[in-house]
Amino acid sequence: MSLQISVVMLGVQDFDRAKKFYVEGMGARLDQDQPGFARLSLGGGADIALYHWAAVAKDAGVPADGSGFNGFSLHYIADTRDEVDAVFKAAVAAGATVLKPAEAAEWGGYSGTFSDPEGHLWKVATDA
């Protein structure tokens, strides 16, 4: 057996807003759409699932009242700086909040961070 990630589950408070952000705003393909649950294809074999926050916590057997930084961010690795900027533009138009504008990074690349409307962190970067 080898470790793999098949789907990243995002717990969300406002399910309809989150689904609209990813499908209409960011171009994800809706593969499954059920009340309170959606599975979205991001392309390239990556999928995310949206599920009500409290339901994710209940399913995992943990309390749903956590807050603050939850220890992870999602990353989009772009081929060019123009692609980084295009992803930011689409995300902001769809309702994202820019946390760190895309800029030249000390490691030689170009990156920035935004949060989706539910507060999940996305870093968009290129080494070009």
Beta strands, then each sheet from edge to edge (+ up, - down):
strand 1: 8-12
strand 2: 29-34
strand 3: 37-43
strand 4: 46-52
strand 5: 74-77
strand 6: 97-104
strand 7: 110-115
strand 8: 121-126
sheet 1: 1+ 4+ 3- 2+
sheet 2: 5+ 8+ 7- 6+
end
